Amino acid sequence: MATTADKQSLVKPEHYVYSHITKIPGVCGGYATIDGHRIRVINIVYMHNWGYTPERMLEEYDFLNLAQIYAALSYYYENREELDKEIQGYKDYFERSEREWKERRGQRSGERLSDKPARDETPTLKSDQR
């Protein structure tokens, strides 16, 4: 398990794109994150759009500080076009996934989807297969 020191060692000066905001290749897809954490700027933006205050965001992310929250919001407003594209990409992905799921579900015409697997589909552990 990575420690905070391990996480900080990944952050190099060239990764900083803004105060408290980094972009590290291979971490969260290289998207903007809060330094030392895998919290993306768009996570903070979503919470802001849902009406969360920065203080309320700290209740969800108690390991962050207000400077990091405000830096994420400030970075968003200064780079809105870039981050809105990222947000739209996620919206498109989820809409496409939902549409495909509904299409597959419709192809099962008349089949009822259940939350539980059928008896013969119940997964078994290797330890159970003796």
N, C-alpha and C positions, 0 to 999 in steps of 0.2 A: 504494500500500500504506500502510495506516495505521501510524503510529509509536506508541510507547508514549505520547508526549506527546499525540497526537491522541486516543487512547483515554481518557486521563485528562481531556481537555477535555470529554468527554461527561458525565462524572460531576459532578453538582452536589450541594450539601449536601442538598437535598430528596430526592435519590435514595437516600440512606443510610437503611436500615431497621434496621441493626444494625452494630456495629463490623465493618468490612471487607466488609459485605454491602450490595449495592445492588439496586434494582429500577428499571430504566430502560425506559420505553415504547419499543418498537421494537428492543430488544436482548434476544435470547433469549426472545422472546415476553413480555417484561415480567416474567419469573420472577426469583427471587432468584439473583444471581450474586456471585462474588467480585469485589471492586472492581478495576476496571481490566482485567478479563479476561472472556472469554465462558465461563467455567467456572461451571456452575450448581451451586447448593448440592446438588441431588439427585445430581449426578455424584459428589460427595464422599460422600454418604450411601450410594450404591450400593457404592462401594469399601469403605466401612466395613462394610456388611452382608456383603461378600464376604470379610471378615477382614483387610483391609489395615490396617496401623497408620498413624498420621499420618506417620511417618517414611517408610514404604513409599510412601505417596501422593506424597510429595515426589520420589521417584524417577521417577514418572510425570509429575508437574507440577513440574519443577525450577525454574520461574519463579515459583512461589508460595513462601510462607514458612509456618512452623508456626503463626504467629498466625492466618493466613488459613484454614488447615485447621481449626484448633480453633474459630474463629469460625463457620465453616460448620456444623460439628457441633453447636455450642452453639445456633445459630439454628434448626437442625432440631429439637432437643429442646424448644426453647421455642415452636416453631410447628409441632409435629408434625402436627396435624390438617390444616392447610393443605397442607403438603408431602406428606403421605400421600395426599391427594386428587390432587395433581399426579402422583405416582408411579402411583397407580391408573389415572389417565387414560391414561398411557403404556402400562400393561399391557393395558388394555382395547383400545386402538388396535392394539397388536401382535397380540393374540389375534384381533381382528376381521379384521385383514389376513391373518393366517395361514389363518383359516377361509375367507375369500373366495378366497384363492389355491388352497386345496385344492378348493373347489367348482368353480372355473374349470378346474382341472387334471382333475377328475373328468369334466367335460363333454366333454373331448377323448377320451373312452373309447377306449382302445387306442393313442392317439398316445403316442409316446415323446418326452419332453422332453429336449432336448440342451443342453449348455452352449455349444455353438457354433452360430451361425446357419447355416441352409442356404446352399448355394453362391450361389443367386440372391438371398439376403437380405443378403449381405455389404455393409456400408456402404461408400460410396466418398467420397473427399474431393473438394471442388470442383476442386482442382488436377488430379485424375485424370480429370475429365470434359471433356477438350479435344477 
